[in-house]
């Protein structure tokens, strides 16, 4: 009987470990996406108006262009 209780505890601990790993992964993914957007905005802000116009972006539309280009679906937790 003690063994069955221990086995259930290990199963719960395994589930908690998986959930913790998913939370860390989701947080890291969010962080990486924010860094990518920040890097893209920095790069676009260093370009002159003619280069931006060639891409169809105005200087005041840089942030909007970055946000609209981020077409990834929102993160969904599956636990």
Secondary structure, DSSP 4 states (H G I P E B T S, - for coil): -HHHHHHHHHHHHHHHHHHHHHHHHHHHHHHHHHHHHHHHHHHHHHS-HHHHHHTT--GGGHHHHHHHH--PPPP----
